[in-house]
């Protein structure tokens, strides 16, 4: 009991607060710090951890079935966590003549992810699809 009084007196002398960080049954842990600053940092950490992020998946128009499955499974995990996913089909050289295959691929992605996500934007000109959690 005297230790707490001494710590409280010391905190008042310095102009800070005595804050109980964890309340253990046997020995509680207390720190001498600025309580307002402590609350601000806690809220800041909480906001940063709860921000949804944008994950990106790049595909080619003639992607194999197994590679496609791996990328779809990864996107499903991200959507379950609350992240949004951006799919981009990249065309090179002669692949530009077959843009219809790329749009078909993105439409296939939409149907495969329709259970857990909804389409935020689908740009057929740039071949970019953004899916957000449903």
Secondary structure, 3 states (H helix, E strand, C coil): CHHHHHHHHHHHHHCCEEEEEECCCCCCEEEEECHHHHHHHHHHHHHHHCCCCEEEEEECCCCCHHHHHHHHHHHHHHHHHCCEEEEEECCCHHHHHHHHHHHHHHHHHHHHCCCCEEEEEEECCCCEEEEEEC
